[in-house]
C-alpha cells in the first residue's frame, strides 16, 4: 500500500500500463494519476530532475494540488509552478528554506500561508494572474527580495511593513482594480527602481505625482518622513490642488505649498490640520482661504502673497494672537478692509474676531474703528 510514487519511476518510460488501484494515494498524486500515464510520467520526470538539479519546473502540468513530494533534503532553490490550477499552498512549503526563486503565475491562488516567513533567501517572487486579495503579514521577512510581481490580482492594499524590503528593486501591482493606495513607505526603499501600477485606479499618492517614478517616490518619501518631522514642503511642484493624502497627516505643524498653481483649498482643510503653526501659500492662484482656517488655533505664520485673496475668513479671529505673521496682498483685500489690515495683524485679528462673534450673537458693532468706507461685511445684513 503506497501513498506516494518515487520520482525514479520516471525512468521506466517504456511502461504502457500502471495499475495503482487500492492504494491510498495522496490527493495530489491521485489527481495526476487520473489524467493518465503521460501526465504521470511528466510529473515524475519533473520531480526526478528537481532531485538532481535543485530546480522544480512544473509549468502547465494541470496541477490542482501542490506537489508535496519535494523534500527539504533535495535543496531545491528554484521553483516554477506557472499555469496550473493551485488555489492554496501548504504550510510545509516553508521547509524548502533554500528557495531563492518562486514563480506561481497564472494559478488560482487566493491566499498565501504565513509560514512563508522562513523563506528568507527568496529574491524573486512572481505571483501574477491569481486571485490574491491581500499579502501575508510575513512578506516583510523576505529581506533578500529584489523582485515582487503581483499584477492581475485582487489586491486591495499593500502592507506598510513593506518598508522592511530594503533590497527590493522591482514591484509590479498593476491590474489590481481595487488597489487605490500605495503605501508611502515605498518612497524610502533605497534600491527601488521600477514600480508598475495603474494611475487610473491609484488615488494616493494623487495623480499629480504620477508623472514619472522619480516624482512618485519623492512624494511618497517626503510625506512618509513628514509623519515624524511634522513638516511638509510641497513647494514648486506644479500642484493644482491639495493632495488628499496631506489631509491624513494630522500632526503637521508646518506646511509649504508655495509656488504652485493651486486655485482652491478644501474648506475643511484645518479640520484635519488643526496643529498647523506655519502655512505658506505664496505664489499660487488662490482667491479664497479655507473657511476652517480658525481651527488651527496655534497658527503663528500665514503667508499668502502673490495670490488674489479678497476675504480672510472670519474664523481666523479665533486664532490666539501670539505675534502672528500675516502676509497677503492688500490691494486685492476686501475683508477685512485694507485700512484695517494696514494697522497690523493684531488689529486685523481683533476685527475678524468681532465678525466671528456676530455669527452667533447676530449682533455686529463696528463703532470706534474709524472706518472711512462702509465695510463689505455690513452690506448684507440678512444674517444679523
C-alpha positions in Angstrom: 0.0 0.0 0.0 1.6 3.2 -1.2 0.6 6.8 -0.9 3.4 8.3 -3.0 5.3 7.4 -6.1 9.1 7.5 -6.3 10.5 10.0 -8.8 12.7 7.3 -10.2 9.7 5.7 -11.7 10.0 8.3 -14.4 13.0 6.3 -15.8 10.6 3.5 -16.8 9.5 5.4 -19.9 8.6 2.1 -21.7 5.8 1.3 -19.3 2.4 1.3 -21.1 0.2 0.3 -18.2 0.4 1.0 -14.5 -2.2 -0.2 -12.0 -2.4 1.6 -8.7 -5.9 0.5 -7.6 -6.4 0.1 -3.9 -3.5 2.3 -2.9 -4.2 5.2 -0.6 -2.6 7.7 -2.9 -2.2 11.3 -1.7 -4.7 13.7 -3.3 -2.1 15.5 -5.4 -0.8 12.1 -6.7 -4.2 10.7 -7.3 -5.1 13.9 -9.2 -2.2 13.3 -11.6 -2.8 9.6 -12.0 -6.3 10.1 -13.0 -5.1 12.1 -16.0 -3.2 9.2 -17.5 0.3 7.9 -17.9 1.7 10.7 -20.0 0.7 13.2 -17.3 2.0 11.0 -14.5 5.4 10.4 -16.2 5.7 14.1 -17.0 5.1 14.8 -13.3 7.6 12.2 -12.1 10.2 13.4 -14.6 9.9 16.9 -13.2 10.4 15.6 -9.7 13.4 13.5 -10.7 15.0 16.5 -12.4 14.4 18.6 -9.3 16.2 16.0 -7.1 19.2 16.2 -9.4 19.3 19.9 -10.3 17.6 21.6 -7.4 15.2 23.1 -9.9 11.5 22.2 -9.8 9.8 23.1 -13.1 6.1 22.1 -13.4 4.8 24.8 -15.6 1.5 23.9 -17.2 1.1 20.5 -15.6 -2.6 21.0 -14.8 -1.9 20.6 -11.0 -4.8 21.3 -8.7 -2.7 20.4 -5.6 0.8 21.5 -4.6 3.4 18.7 -5.3 4.4 18.0 -1.8 6.7 15.1 -2.9 9.6 17.6 -2.7 11.7 17.0 0.5 13.9 19.6 2.0 16.8 17.3 1.5 16.8 17.9 -2.2 17.9 21.5 -1.5 15.6 23.0 -4.2 16.5 26.6 -4.9 14.3 27.3 -7.9 10.5 26.6 -8.3 8.2 27.3 -11.2 4.6 26.2 -11.0 3.1 28.7 -13.5 -0.1 27.9 -15.4 -1.6 25.4 -13.1 -4.8 25.4 -11.0 -3.5 25.8 -7.5 -5.8 27.5 -5.0 -3.7 27.1 -1.9 -0.1 26.4 -0.8 0.6 24.1 2.0 2.3 25.3 5.2 5.0 22.7 4.7 6.4 24.8 1.8 8.3 26.6 4.5 10.7 23.6 4.7 12.3 24.5 1.4 14.4 27.1 3.1 17.0 27.2 0.3 14.5 28.6 -2.2 15.6 31.8 -3.9 13.2 31.9 -6.9 9.4 31.2 -6.8 7.1 31.6 -9.7 3.4 30.7 -9.4 1.9 32.9 -12.1 -1.5 32.1 -13.7 -2.9 29.9 -11.0 -6.0 30.3 -8.8 -4.3 31.3 -5.5 -6.5 33.2 -3.1 -4.0 33.4 -0.2 -0.5 32.6 0.9 0.5 30.8 4.2 2.1 32.8 6.9 4.7 30.0 7.3 6.5 31.5 4.2 8.2 33.7 6.8 11.0 31.1 6.9 11.9 31.6 3.2 14.3 34.4 3.8 16.6 33.6 0.9 13.9 34.3 -1.8 15.0 37.1 -4.1 12.3 36.7 -6.8 8.6 36.1 -6.1 6.2 36.1 -9.1 2.5 35.8 -8.3 0.8 37.4 -11.3 -2.6 36.4 -12.5 -4.0 34.9 -9.4 -6.9 35.9 -7.1 -4.9 37.3 -4.1 -6.8 39.9 -2.1 -4.0 40.6 0.4 -0.4 39.7 1.2 0.5 37.8 4.3 2.0 39.8 7.1 5.2 37.7 6.7 6.1 39.4 3.5 8.4 41.9 5.3 10.5 38.9 6.4 11.7 38.4 2.8 14.8 40.5 3.4 16.5 39.3 0.3 13.6 40.0 -2.0 14.6 42.0 -5.1 11.6 41.4 -7.4 7.9 41.2 -6.3 5.4 40.8 -9.1 1.7 40.9 -8.2 0.0 42.0 -11.4 -3.5 40.9 -12.3 -4.8 40.0 -8.8 -7.5 41.4 -6.5 -5.3 43.2 -4.0 -6.9 46.0 -2.0 -3.9 47.2 -0.1 -0.2 46.6 0.4 1.2 46.2 4.0 3.1 49.1 5.5 5.7 46.5 6.6 6.9 46.6 3.0 9.4 49.2 4.3 11.5 46.3 5.6 12.3 45.1 2.0 15.5 47.1 1.8 16.7 45.2 -1.3 13.5 45.5 -3.3 14.3 46.8 -6.9 11.1 46.0 -8.8 7.5 46.0 -7.8 4.5 45.3 -10.0 1.0 45.8 -8.8 -0.7 46.9 -12.0 -4.1 45.4 -12.9 -5.4 45.3 -9.4 -8.5 47.3 -9.9 -9.3 47.6 -6.1 -5.8 48.9 -5.2 -6.3 52.6 -4.6 -3.4 53.3 -2.2 0.3 52.8 -2.5 2.0 52.8 1.0 4.1 55.9 1.5 6.8 53.6 2.9 7.7 52.6 -0.7 9.4 56.0 -1.0 12.2 55.2 1.4 13.2 51.9 -0.2 16.8 52.6 -1.2 17.1 50.3 -4.2 13.6 50.5 -5.7 13.9 51.3 -9.5 10.7 50.0 -11.0 7.1 50.3 -9.9 4.3 49.2 -12.2 0.8 50.4 -11.1 -2.4 51.7 -12.6 -2.5 55.5 -12.5 -6.3 55.4 -13.2 -7.1 53.4 -10.1 -4.4 54.5 -7.6 -5.6 57.7 -6.0 -2.9 58.0 -3.3 -0.3 59.3 -3.9 -2.5 61.6 -6.0 -2.2 61.6 -9.8 -0.3 64.9 -9.6 2.7 62.9 -8.6 2.3 60.2 -11.3 4.3 61.8 -14.0 7.4 59.7 -13.5 8.9 57.3 -11.0 11.3 59.7 -9.5 8.5 62.2 -8.7 6.3 59.4 -7.3 9.0 58.1 -5.0 9.9 61.6 -3.9 6.4 62.4 -3.0 5.9 59.2 -1.0 9.3 59.6 0.8 8.6 63.2 1.6 5.2 62.5 3.1 6.3 59.4 4.9 9.1 61.4 6.6 6.7 64.2 7.5 4.9 61.8 9.8 7.9 62.0 12.2 9.1 65.6 11.4 5.6 67.1 11.2 6.8 69.4 8.5 6.0 69.0 4.8 7.4 71.0 1.9 5.5 70.6 -1.4 6.6 74.0 -2.8 7.3 74.4 -6.6 5.7 71.0 -7.6 3.2 72.4 -10.2 0.3 71.3 -8.0 -3.2 72.4 -9.0 -4.9 71.2 -5.8 -4.1 70.0 -2.3 -3.2 66.2 -2.5 -5.8 64.3 -0.4 -3.1 62.4 1.4 -1.9 65.6 3.0 -5.1 65.8 5.0 -4.2 62.5 6.6 -1.0 63.9 8.0 -2.9 65.3 11.0 0.2 66.0 13.1 1.7 68.6 10.7 2.8 71.8 12.2 4.4 73.3 9.1 3.2 73.1 5.5 4.5 74.8 2.4 2.5 74.9 -0.8 4.3 77.9 -2.2 4.9 78.5 -5.9 2.3 76.1 -7.2 -0.8 76.6 -9.3 -3.4 75.9 -6.7 -6.7 77.6 -7.3 -8.8 76.3 -4.4 -8.1 74.7 -1.0 -10.8 72.5 0.7 -12.9 74.4 3.2 -12.4 71.7 5.8 -8.6 71.7 5.4 -8.0 72.9 9.0 -10.4 70.4 10.5 -7.7 67.8 9.5 -4.7 70.0 10.0 -5.5 71.8 13.3 -2.0 71.5 14.6 -0.6 73.8 11.9 1.6 76.7 13.1 3.2 77.7 9.7 1.3 77.8 6.4 3.0 79.1 3.3 0.7 79.6 0.3 2.7 82.2 -1.6 2.6 82.5 -5.4 -0.4 80.4 -6.2 -3.8 81.2 -7.9 -5.9 81.4 -4.8 -8.9 83.7 -4.5 -10.0 82.5 -1.1 -8.7 80.8 2.1 -10.4 77.8 3.8 -13.3 78.8 6.0 -12.0 76.4 8.6 -8.7 78.4 9.0 -9.5 79.3 12.6 -9.4 75.6 13.6 -5.6 76.0 13.6 -5.7 77.9 16.9 -1.9 78.0 17.2 -1.2 79.4 13.8 1.7 81.8 14.0 2.5 82.4 10.3 0.3 82.6 7.3 2.0 83.7 4.1 -0.2 84.1 1.0 1.4 86.8 -1.0 1.2 86.5 -4.8 -2.5 85.4 -4.8 -5.8 87.3 -5.3 -7.4 86.7 -1.9 -10.3 89.1 -1.3 -11.5 87.8 2.0 -9.8 86.4 5.1 -12.2 84.0 6.8 -13.8 85.4 10.0 -12.7 82.2 11.7 -9.1 83.4 11.7 -10.3 85.7 14.6 -10.4 82.5 16.7 -6.6 82.1 16.5 -4.6 83.0 19.5 -2.6 86.2 18.8 1.0 85.5 19.6 2.5 87.9 17.3 1.2 86.2 14.2 2.9 86.9 10.9 0.1 87.5 8.4 1.1 88.4 4.8 -1.4 89.0 2.0 -1.7 91.4 -0.9 -3.5 94.3 0.5 -4.6 95.6 -3.0 -6.8 92.6 -3.5 -8.2 92.5 0.0 -11.8 93.4 0.6 -12.4 91.8 4.0 -11.2 93.0 6.4 -10.9 96.4 4.8 -7.5 97.4 3.6 -7.4 100.2 6.1 -7.9 97.7 9.0 -5.3 95.3 7.6 -2.8 98.1 7.3 -2.9 98.7 11.0 -1.2 95.4 11.7 -2.0 91.8 12.3 -3.3 92.2 15.9 -5.9 94.8 14.7 -6.9 92.6 11.8 -7.4 89.6 14.1 -9.4 91.6 16.5 -11.7 92.8 13.6 -12.1 89.3 12.4 -12.9 88.1 15.9 -15.7 90.8 16.1 -17.1 89.4 12.9 -16.8 85.8 14.1 -18.7 86.6 17.3 -21.5 88.3 15.3 -22.2 84.9 13.6 -23.5 83.6 16.9 -24.8 86.7 18.6 -26.5 88.2 15.4 -25.2 91.5 16.6 -22.3 93.5 15.0 -20.8 96.7 16.3 -18.0 98.4 14.4 -18.1 101.6 16.4 -14.8 103.4 17.1 -13.0 101.6 14.3 -12.5 104.9 12.4 -13.6 103.3 9.1 -13.7 105.6 6.2 -15.7 103.3 3.9 -18.7 101.1 4.8 -17.2 97.6 5.1 -18.5 94.9 2.8 -19.3 92.9 5.8 -22.3 95.1 6.6 -23.7 95.4 3.1 -25.6 92.1 3.6 -27.3 92.3 6.9 -29.6 89.3 6.3 -27.6 87.1 8.8 -27.7 89.7 11.6 
